[in-house]
Amino acid sequence: ASCYADEHYLPTFVSAKFWKRNSNRSLTWVDWSKGGPHPAKFQRRDVTIEFLKRLRSGSHCEYNGKRTNICFLFARKFLPNALDRLLRFAPKVMGFN
């Protein structure tokens, strides 16, 4: 198995060194369903209003072991060609102008 600093070392270091100040949750939605050492990448065609709503609503969100309706603040990995759609759909999905 491979180890990648951005995927493994930093989260492990923070958990080991600062565990008392760790919120014990992820703020970032990541799709590991395709397997391998890196999360799935999303292109322009993947970014739809429905997709973004699904990311925001989540199905089972926890904070320190308790259910919450606040899921993720961030998502990754979006390719550069997805930026225009992310910027266009964000106001509709997040409810701001």
QUIHUFEN-V913422 format. One line per field, one symbol per residue. ss: DSSP state (H for helix, E for strand, - for the rest). phi: phi as a letter, one per 30 degrees, with the letter a starting at -180 (. if undefined). psi: psi as a letter, one per 20 degrees, with the letter a starting at -180 (. if undefined). Layout:
ss->???
phi->???
psi->???
This chain:
ss->----HHHHHHHHHHHHH-HHH------EEE-----------E-HHH--HHHHHHHHH----EE--EE------EEE-E-HHHHHHHHHHHHHHH---
phi->.cbbedcbdddddddddbddcddiacccdbccddijdbddcccedddbdddddddddhbacbbhicdbcccccbbbccdedceddedddedddcibc
psi->qqppghhggghggghghkhhjpilrpipppojhirriqrqqprghhorggghhhghhrhnpqoljqqqioeqhrqropqhiigghghghghghikr.
